[in-house]
Amino acid sequence: MENGRNNISGIWKPFLIAAAIVFLYWAVLGKLGVHWWNDENYSHGLLVPFVVGYIVWTRRGNLSEIVSRPSSVVGGLIVVSALGMLLAGTLGAELFLQRISFVLMTAGILTLLFGQYLARAMSVPFLLFLLAIPIPQIIFNKIAFPLQIYASQFAVWGIRIFGIPTVRKGNVIEILPEGSVQAIALEVVEACSGIRSLMTLVTLALVLAFFTRTVEFQTPGNWFSFLKNRDVWRGAILMLLSLPIAVLTNGARVTSTGIMTYRYGSKALEGFVHELSGWLVYVFALLLLMAANVVLMKLLGPAEPYSDSVPEPMAANSNFVGKPALILLLVLLSGGFFINWLENRGEIQVERKQLSELPAQFGDWTQKGDPVRFSPQTESVLKTTDYVMREYQKNGRTANLYIGYYASQKTGATYHSPQNCLPGSGWEMKAPDVVTIKRADGTTFEANRYIIENGKYKEVMIYWYQGRGRTSVSEYFDKIFTVLDSVTRRRSDGSMIRVMTTAANSEKDAEKAAIELSSLVSSSLDGFVPE
């Protein structure tokens, strides 16, 4: 009878802890699942929980052997740190911080209940989950753009080998199809840049290294014992090799697309053949990864077994008995109620006018033509709540104005810096500077100033970030301000404003005109970009 009660206790107590974790991170995990489903860059995340579950299930016997005395102090500190990250991420509308806290919380609970040896033995599942967490958009853009350029350069080199004339402007490749008089622009967008397959390949490299390990599971030993394991080094090298493999295979895809565009025109950019080429890239990349793994296994040889002593194992069920488990359960449930209340509380909605209602005239600057609308694909990338792009003219000079507004950055939608977007379209950014702009009310703010060139075209560009009564020249500082305002004011709205005008005749005159229009626009944004 006593054994029966112990068996039941061994089931429902772990279940309660797991249920409390899910309750605490319900909103975080829900948004993460939606992100995995909608974002092809991280669609591999849908499979990660199953892979992690399989790893844990196949190693359950070994894992149960190293359940040791709970590390209450260390585990408790990790749990408290994870709660702090979750709270800060929730208040500051920072999804990455919230998601990282889930991994940290899991590690802390394992340490608290089962000891540090078991938690360290779960390093591979933890790392797999980390690789499935979408990195912040600001960092993502910094990674995606260089990969686009590398893929474009490789593709142009490959296309020219076949004697096909082509011109590259940034990550846009222009090809004149055979027998045609109209060139086709082949844009190496993020889908073909290597970033998508890179995230998947890095994850696959870790999985491949783990399931081809030459030494079976061992106790973790001291904190640096993993350095003795050649399997660990092989896995690290494989993960690093994922970068050149991703760029190489994606460059090959763009090369083949360019050749087919030359032969068959725009038909090569759409339909089943184009989609099939995307899948073939994954297959070829995986084959290269497997080949690299075989070579590394030959070069490094099998890992040498090593042995480290661990404390005397304890029964797993005993770790759910006593005050630590009860306190943990109460902390998780209390935190869950508070975090879910914060999530449901939402942000303050500020009344504003639509950007389409912007004046057709700013001082002597008069709107020219109709507003420009982006393609649905571009709009899905920008993810703006509201935007406007118009041209204004004064005394024969034309200037382009773009304003992108985000009502909330809580879901991950955020500004796309011109430093990432424009070079990808073939523009070269030169002479960076910061200029001071004076508004009509006498207040001043700083904005970025660049001279940008694309072939024979040269323009002056001024841009800045504005929202919630703040202006900033740095997207990173603006992000910090967004977090602070989200905590203190329950707001994460904001906008990016960009003004461009030709500098063909005089850079000085162009800069003066751009500053003038920027001043007039900023002075008129109160009703459109709330303070």
TORKOLLO-471644 format. One record per residue (C-alpha): x, y, z; chain. Coordinates in steps of 0.5 Angstrom, whole numbers. Example, Ala and Ser with C-alpha at 12.3 -4.5 7.8 and 13.67 -1.06 7.14 Angstrom:
<pts>
px | py | pz | unit
25 | -9 | 16 | A .
27 | -2 | 14 | A .
</pts>
This chain:
<pts>
px | py | pz | unit
0 | 0 | 0 | A .
6 | 5 | 2 | A .
9 | 3 | -5 | A .
3 | 5 | -9 | A .
2 | 12 | -5 | A .
9 | 13 | -7 | A .
8 | 11 | -14 | A .
2 | 16 | -15 | A .
6 | 21 | -11 | A .
12 | 20 | -16 | A .
7 | 22 | -22 | A .
2 | 27 | -19 | A .
8 | 32 | -16 | A .
12 | 32 | -22 | A .
6 | 33 | -26 | A .
4 | 39 | -22 | A .
11 | 42 | -23 | A .
11 | 41 | -30 | A .
3 | 44 | -30 | A .
6 | 50 | -26 | A .
11 | 52 | -31 | A .
7 | 51 | -37 | A .
2 | 56 | -33 | A .
8 | 61 | -32 | A .
10 | 61 | -39 | A .
3 | 60 | -43 | A .
3 | 67 | -46 | A .
11 | 66 | -48 | A .
10 | 59 | -51 | A .
4 | 61 | -55 | A .
7 | 66 | -58 | A .
13 | 62 | -60 | A .
9 | 57 | -63 | A .
6 | 62 | -67 | A .
13 | 65 | -69 | A .
15 | 58 | -71 | A .
9 | 57 | -75 | A .
9 | 63 | -79 | A .
17 | 65 | -80 | A .
20 | 60 | -84 | A .
27 | 62 | -82 | A .
25 | 58 | -75 | A .
20 | 53 | -77 | A .
25 | 48 | -75 | A .
23 | 50 | -68 | A .
16 | 46 | -69 | A .
21 | 39 | -69 | A .
25 | 41 | -63 | A .
21 | 39 | -58 | A .
20 | 32 | -61 | A .
27 | 32 | -62 | A .
29 | 34 | -54 | A .
23 | 29 | -52 | A .
26 | 23 | -56 | A .
33 | 25 | -53 | A .
31 | 25 | -46 | A .
27 | 19 | -47 | A .
32 | 15 | -50 | A .
37 | 17 | -44 | A .
32 | 16 | -39 | A .
36 | 10 | -36 | A .
43 | 14 | -36 | A .
39 | 20 | -33 | A .
36 | 17 | -27 | A .
43 | 14 | -25 | A .
46 | 21 | -24 | A .
40 | 24 | -20 | A .
44 | 27 | -14 | A .
42 | 31 | -8 | A .
38 | 38 | -10 | A .
43 | 44 | -11 | A .
38 | 48 | -7 | A .
42 | 55 | -7 | A .
44 | 54 | -14 | A .
38 | 52 | -17 | A .
34 | 57 | -13 | A .
38 | 63 | -15 | A .
37 | 61 | -23 | A .
30 | 60 | -22 | A .
30 | 67 | -19 | A .
34 | 70 | -24 | A .
29 | 67 | -29 | A .
23 | 70 | -26 | A .
27 | 77 | -26 | A .
28 | 76 | -34 | A .
21 | 74 | -35 | A .
18 | 80 | -31 | A .
23 | 85 | -35 | A .
22 | 82 | -41 | A .
14 | 82 | -40 | A .
14 | 89 | -38 | A .
19 | 91 | -43 | A .
16 | 88 | -49 | A .
22 | 84 | -50 | A .
20 | 77 | -53 | A .
27 | 74 | -53 | A .
29 | 76 | -46 | A .
22 | 72 | -44 | A .
24 | 66 | -48 | A .
31 | 65 | -46 | A .
28 | 66 | -39 | A .
24 | 59 | -40 | A .
31 | 55 | -42 | A .
34 | 58 | -36 | A .
28 | 57 | -31 | A .
28 | 49 | -34 | A .
35 | 49 | -32 | A .
34 | 52 | -25 | A .
29 | 47 | -23 | A .
33 | 41 | -25 | A .
38 | 44 | -21 | A .
34 | 45 | -15 | A .
30 | 38 | -15 | A .
35 | 33 | -18 | A .
42 | 37 | -18 | A .
47 | 40 | -22 | A .
50 | 34 | -25 | A .
43 | 32 | -29 | A .
42 | 39 | -31 | A .
49 | 39 | -34 | A .
47 | 33 | -37 | A .
42 | 36 | -41 | A .
46 | 41 | -44 | A .
45 | 39 | -51 | A .
37 | 39 | -50 | A .
38 | 46 | -48 | A .
42 | 48 | -53 | A .
37 | 45 | -58 | A .
32 | 50 | -55 | A .
36 | 56 | -55 | A .
38 | 55 | -63 | A .
30 | 55 | -64 | A .
29 | 62 | -61 | A .
28 | 67 | -66 | A .
34 | 72 | -65 | A .
32 | 80 | -64 | A .
30 | 83 | -71 | A .
36 | 88 | -70 | A .
41 | 83 | -70 | A .
37 | 78 | -75 | A .
38 | 84 | -80 | A .
45 | 85 | -78 | A .
46 | 77 | -80 | A .
42 | 77 | -86 | A .
44 | 83 | -90 | A .
52 | 80 | -90 | A .
49 | 73 | -92 | A .
45 | 76 | -98 | A .
51 | 80 | -101 | A .
55 | 74 | -100 | A .
50 | 70 | -104 | A .
49 | 75 | -109 | A .
57 | 75 | -110 | A .
57 | 68 | -111 | A .
51 | 68 | -115 | A .
54 | 73 | -120 | A .
61 | 69 | -120 | A .
57 | 63 | -122 | A .
53 | 66 | -127 | A .
59 | 69 | -131 | A .
62 | 62 | -131 | A .
57 | 60 | -136 | A .
58 | 67 | -140 | A .
52 | 70 | -138 | A .
52 | 78 | -138 | A .
50 | 80 | -131 | A .
50 | 86 | -127 | A .
50 | 86 | -119 | A .
47 | 92 | -115 | A .
47 | 90 | -108 | A .
43 | 84 | -107 | A .
40 | 85 | -114 | A .
42 | 81 | -120 | A .
40 | 84 | -127 | A .
40 | 79 | -132 | A .
38 | 80 | -139 | A .
34 | 74 | -142 | A .
36 | 71 | -148 | A .
32 | 74 | -154 | A .
29 | 79 | -149 | A .
30 | 87 | -149 | A .
28 | 88 | -142 | A .
32 | 86 | -136 | A .
30 | 82 | -130 | A .
32 | 84 | -123 | A .
33 | 78 | -119 | A .
33 | 80 | -112 | A .
37 | 76 | -107 | A .
32 | 77 | -101 | A .
32 | 74 | -94 | A .
29 | 67 | -96 | A .
35 | 66 | -101 | A .
40 | 69 | -97 | A .
43 | 63 | -93 | A .
40 | 65 | -86 | A .
34 | 61 | -87 | A .
38 | 54 | -88 | A .
43 | 57 | -83 | A .
39 | 57 | -77 | A .
36 | 50 | -79 | A .
43 | 47 | -81 | A .
46 | 49 | -74 | A .
41 | 45 | -71 | A .
42 | 39 | -75 | A .
49 | 40 | -74 | A .
48 | 39 | -67 | A .
43 | 33 | -67 | A .
48 | 30 | -72 | A .
54 | 30 | -68 | A .
50 | 28 | -62 | A .
47 | 22 | -65 | A .
54 | 20 | -68 | A .
58 | 21 | -62 | A .
63 | 15 | -61 | A .
63 | 15 | -53 | A .
56 | 13 | -50 | A .
53 | 18 | -44 | A .
58 | 19 | -38 | A .
57 | 23 | -32 | A .
59 | 30 | -33 | A .
64 | 31 | -28 | A .
67 | 38 | -27 | A .
65 | 44 | -31 | A .
71 | 43 | -36 | A .
71 | 36 | -37 | A .
67 | 37 | -43 | A .
74 | 39 | -46 | A .
77 | 32 | -46 | A .
71 | 30 | -51 | A .
73 | 30 | -58 | A .
65 | 29 | -60 | A .
64 | 36 | -57 | A .
70 | 39 | -61 | A .
67 | 35 | -67 | A .
60 | 38 | -66 | A .
63 | 45 | -65 | A .
66 | 45 | -71 | A .
60 | 42 | -75 | A .
56 | 48 | -72 | A .
61 | 53 | -75 | A .
62 | 49 | -82 | A .
54 | 50 | -82 | A .
55 | 58 | -84 | A .
60 | 57 | -91 | A .
55 | 51 | -93 | A .
49 | 55 | -92 | A .
52 | 61 | -96 | A .
55 | 56 | -101 | A .
48 | 52 | -102 | A .
44 | 58 | -103 | A .
49 | 62 | -107 | A .
49 | 55 | -112 | A .
41 | 56 | -112 | A .
41 | 63 | -114 | A .
46 | 61 | -119 | A .
42 | 56 | -122 | A .
36 | 61 | -122 | A .
40 | 66 | -126 | A .
42 | 61 | -131 | A .
34 | 59 | -132 | A .
32 | 66 | -132 | A .
37 | 67 | -138 | A .
34 | 61 | -141 | A .
27 | 62 | -140 | A .
25 | 69 | -137 | A .
21 | 70 | -131 | A .
18 | 64 | -131 | A .
24 | 61 | -127 | A .
22 | 66 | -121 | A .
16 | 62 | -120 | A .
12 | 56 | -119 | A .
14 | 49 | -117 | A .
21 | 49 | -120 | A .
23 | 55 | -116 | A .
20 | 52 | -110 | A .
23 | 45 | -111 | A .
30 | 48 | -112 | A .
29 | 51 | -105 | A .
28 | 44 | -102 | A .
34 | 41 | -106 | A .
38 | 46 | -103 | A .
36 | 43 | -96 | A .
38 | 36 | -98 | A .
45 | 38 | -101 | A .
47 | 42 | -95 | A .
45 | 36 | -91 | A .
49 | 32 | -95 | A .
55 | 36 | -95 | A .
54 | 37 | -87 | A .
54 | 29 | -87 | A .
60 | 29 | -91 | A .
64 | 34 | -87 | A .
62 | 30 | -80 | A .
65 | 23 | -83 | A .
71 | 27 | -85 | A .
72 | 30 | -78 | A .
70 | 23 | -75 | A .
76 | 20 | -79 | A .
81 | 26 | -77 | A .
79 | 27 | -70 | A .
78 | 19 | -68 | A .
74 | 17 | -63 | A .
73 | 20 | -56 | A .
77 | 17 | -50 | A .
72 | 15 | -45 | A .
74 | 18 | -38 | A .
71 | 18 | -31 | A .
69 | 23 | -26 | A .
66 | 21 | -19 | A .
59 | 24 | -17 | A .
55 | 24 | -11 | A .
51 | 18 | -9 | A .
45 | 17 | -13 | A .
38 | 19 | -10 | A .
31 | 16 | -12 | A .
28 | 21 | -17 | A .
21 | 21 | -13 | A .
25 | 24 | -6 | A .
27 | 30 | -10 | A .
19 | 32 | -10 | A .
18 | 31 | -2 | A .
19 | 37 | 3 | A .
19 | 44 | 3 | A .
24 | 46 | -3 | A .
19 | 43 | -8 | A .
13 | 46 | -5 | A .
16 | 53 | -5 | A .
18 | 52 | -12 | A .
10 | 50 | -14 | A .
8 | 56 | -10 | A .
13 | 61 | -13 | A .
11 | 58 | -20 | A .
4 | 59 | -19 | A .
4 | 66 | -16 | A .
9 | 68 | -22 | A .
4 | 65 | -27 | A .
-2 | 69 | -24 | A .
2 | 76 | -24 | A .
5 | 75 | -31 | A .
-1 | 73 | -34 | A .
-5 | 79 | -31 | A .
1 | 83 | -34 | A .
0 | 80 | -41 | A .
-8 | 81 | -41 | A .
-7 | 88 | -38 | A .
-4 | 90 | -45 | A .
-1 | 97 | -47 | A .
-4 | 104 | -47 | A .
-7 | 105 | -54 | A .
-6 | 112 | -56 | A .
-10 | 116 | -60 | A .
-7 | 118 | -67 | A .
-9 | 120 | -74 | A .
-7 | 116 | -80 | A .
-1 | 118 | -84 | A .
-5 | 118 | -90 | A .
-8 | 125 | -87 | A .
-1 | 128 | -87 | A .
-1 | 135 | -90 | A .
0 | 135 | -98 | A .
4 | 141 | -96 | A .
10 | 143 | -91 | A .
12 | 150 | -92 | A .
14 | 151 | -99 | A .
14 | 143 | -100 | A .
9 | 141 | -104 | A .
7 | 134 | -105 | A .
8 | 131 | -112 | A .
4 | 125 | -115 | A .
0 | 120 | -111 | A .
3 | 116 | -105 | A .
7 | 110 | -106 | A .
5 | 103 | -103 | A .
10 | 97 | -102 | A .
8 | 90 | -105 | A .
5 | 85 | -100 | A .
11 | 82 | -99 | A .
15 | 88 | -97 | A .
9 | 90 | -93 | A .
9 | 83 | -89 | A .
17 | 84 | -88 | A .
16 | 91 | -85 | A .
10 | 89 | -81 | A .
8 | 97 | -80 | A .
2 | 99 | -77 | A .
2 | 105 | -81 | A .
6 | 108 | -86 | A .
7 | 113 | -92 | A .
12 | 114 | -97 | A .
11 | 121 | -101 | A .
15 | 125 | -106 | A .
15 | 133 | -104 | A .
18 | 138 | -109 | A .
20 | 145 | -108 | A .
23 | 150 | -113 | A .
25 | 144 | -118 | A .
28 | 140 | -112 | A .
24 | 133 | -111 | A .
25 | 129 | -104 | A .
22 | 123 | -102 | A .
19 | 122 | -95 | A .
18 | 115 | -91 | A .
15 | 114 | -85 | A .
14 | 108 | -82 | A .
9 | 107 | -75 | A .
9 | 101 | -70 | A .
3 | 102 | -65 | A .
7 | 96 | -61 | A .
13 | 93 | -61 | A .
11 | 88 | -56 | A .
10 | 82 | -62 | A .
17 | 83 | -65 | A .
15 | 88 | -70 | A .
20 | 93 | -70 | A .
24 | 98 | -75 | A .
28 | 96 | -81 | A .
34 | 101 | -81 | A .
36 | 104 | -88 | A .
43 | 101 | -86 | A .
41 | 94 | -88 | A .
35 | 96 | -93 | A .
39 | 101 | -98 | A .
45 | 97 | -99 | A .
41 | 91 | -101 | A .
38 | 95 | -106 | A .
45 | 97 | -109 | A .
46 | 103 | -105 | A .
53 | 105 | -102 | A .
53 | 109 | -96 | A .
58 | 114 | -95 | A .
60 | 120 | -91 | A .
56 | 118 | -84 | A .
55 | 124 | -80 | A .
50 | 126 | -75 | A .
46 | 133 | -76 | A .
42 | 137 | -71 | A .
35 | 139 | -74 | A .
31 | 145 | -71 | A .
24 | 145 | -70 | A .
19 | 150 | -71 | A .
18 | 151 | -63 | A .
25 | 152 | -62 | A .
27 | 145 | -60 | A .
33 | 141 | -63 | A .
34 | 134 | -64 | A .
40 | 130 | -68 | A .
39 | 125 | -74 | A .
43 | 121 | -78 | A .
46 | 124 | -85 | A .
49 | 119 | -90 | A .
51 | 120 | -98 | A .
48 | 115 | -101 | A .
50 | 113 | -108 | A .
48 | 108 | -113 | A .
51 | 108 | -120 | A .
50 | 115 | -123 | A .
45 | 117 | -117 | A .
47 | 120 | -111 | A .
43 | 123 | -106 | A .
43 | 125 | -99 | A .
39 | 121 | -94 | A .
37 | 124 | -87 | A .
33 | 119 | -82 | A .
32 | 118 | -74 | A .
27 | 114 | -70 | A .
21 | 118 | -66 | A .
16 | 116 | -61 | A .
13 | 117 | -54 | A .
16 | 124 | -54 | A .
23 | 122 | -55 | A .
28 | 122 | -62 | A .
34 | 118 | -63 | A .
39 | 117 | -68 | A .
41 | 109 | -66 | A .
36 | 104 | -66 | A .
40 | 100 | -61 | A .
39 | 106 | -56 | A .
32 | 107 | -58 | A .
30 | 100 | -57 | A .
33 | 101 | -49 | A .
28 | 107 | -49 | A .
23 | 103 | -52 | A .
24 | 98 | -46 | A .
24 | 103 | -41 | A .
18 | 106 | -43 | A .
14 | 100 | -44 | A .
16 | 99 | -36 | A .
14 | 106 | -34 | A .
9 | 108 | -39 | A .
6 | 101 | -42 | A .
8 | 104 | -49 | A .
12 | 101 | -54 | A .
10 | 105 | -60 | A .
14 | 109 | -65 | A .
16 | 111 | -72 | A .
22 | 111 | -76 | A .
23 | 118 | -81 | A .
27 | 118 | -87 | A .
28 | 124 | -92 | A .
32 | 123 | -99 | A .
34 | 128 | -104 | A .
38 | 128 | -110 | A .
45 | 131 | -109 | A .
48 | 131 | -116 | A .
49 | 138 | -117 | A .
51 | 140 | -109 | A .
51 | 135 | -103 | A .
51 | 142 | -99 | A .
45 | 144 | -102 | A .
42 | 137 | -102 | A .
43 | 137 | -94 | A .
40 | 144 | -93 | A .
34 | 142 | -97 | A .
33 | 135 | -93 | A .
34 | 138 | -86 | A .
29 | 144 | -88 | A .
24 | 138 | -90 | A .
26 | 134 | -84 | A .
25 | 140 | -79 | A .
18 | 141 | -82 | A .
16 | 134 | -82 | A .
18 | 133 | -75 | A .
14 | 139 | -73 | A .
8 | 137 | -76 | A .
8 | 129 | -73 | A .
5 | 130 | -66 | A .
-2 | 128 | -68 | A .
1 | 122 | -72 | A .
7 | 120 | -68 | A .
4 | 121 | -61 | A .
9 | 124 | -55 | A .
</pts>
